[in-house]
Amino acid sequence: MGKLVSVISGEIYDVAVDIRSMSKTFGKWYGVVLDEKTRTAFWIPDGFLHGFYVLSEEGAHVTYKCTAIYNEQVEFGVNPFDPELAIDWHISNSYKLIISDRDRSHQNLKCLSFKKE
């Protein structure tokens, strides 16, 4: 589903990855900082993975405006540190990451199969 992402409070680094199998940009990613000061929104089309991490120490409130109703049964994820995607998360070695068990369990993109559209 497509989603429009914005931040009500705090700051995040938001990333979208193209997983449209027939796309010239399949596997490419784009990242952007979203925060309460700039009030910028980030449009993520259908066929893209989405992930973010919080930059602000006080946390962040993130909102989504989606093109469909959330369906947990079709949700899946990819390892955010997949070496083939090579997402630059702008994380220093001193930064302590808190990653959910669910996100830790995701496989790399090449381990997933996609329908050719």
N, C-alpha and C positions, 0 to 999 in steps of 0.2 A: 504494500500500500504506500501511497505517497504521503509525505508528512511535512508540515511547516513547523520548524522548531524555533522556539525563542526562549529567552531567559528572563524571568521576572525579578530574581535577585541572585547575586553572586556572579560567577564567571566560569565558563566551561570551554574546553577545546573539543569541537564537534567534528566528526569524520563521516563521510559517506563513501562507499565503495561500489562501483558499478559491477553488478553480477548478471547483467543481461547477456546471455550466451552469444548472441549474434552481433553484439555491439563492438565497434572499433575500439572502444575504451574499456572493454571487459577487464576487470581486475585492477583498474586504475582507481585512485582515491583522491579526494579533495578534503582539506581540513580548514576550519575557520574558528576563530575565537568569537564566542557570543557572550555578551554581558549585559547587565542591567543599565549601564550608562549609555551605550550606543543604541540599545533597543533594536538591534539588527535581527532579522529572521533568516533562517537557512532553509531553502526548499530542497527536499530530498525526494526525487521521483520514485515511482513504483519501479522495482527491479534493482534497488540499491540497498546495500547493508547500511546500518547506522549504528554508531557508537560514540560515546563521549566520555571524558573524565572531567572532574571538577577541579578547577584551578584555585578557587577562593577558599581560604581556610574556614570561613563560616558556612561552607556548603553552598548549594545553589538550588533554586526552584526552576525547573525546566517544564515548559508546556509544549504539547504537540497538538496541532490541528491536522487530523488525518482524513484521508479520502475514503476510508472504510472502517467498519467496526473491528476492534481488536479481536483476533482469533488466535488464542494460544496454541491451538493444534497445528497451525501452519507456520508457526514461528520457528526459526532456527538461527544459528549463529556461526561465526567463523572465529578462529583464534585471532585475537587482536594483535598478536605479535608474530603472525605468519611471515616468515622471511621472504616469501615470494611477493607478498603485497608490499612489504617494506614501508609500512606506514611510519612516518616521522611523528611520533607522539610528543616530541619536544620535552622528554622526561630526562632529568638529570639523574645520575647514579645515586645521589643523596635523597631523592624523592621517594617517600614510602608509599607504595601503591596498595590500595585495598581493592581486591578483585574478587567478585563472587565465585563460589564453587561452580556455578553454572557456566560462567564465562571462562573459567579455567579449563573446563572440560571440552570446549569447542575444538574441532579439528581444523586443519589448514584447508584453504579453499580448494586445492587440488584433490582433496579426499572426498569432496562432494560431487554429486552428479547433477547436471542441469539439462533440462529439455532443450533441444534445439528448436527455436521458434521460427 
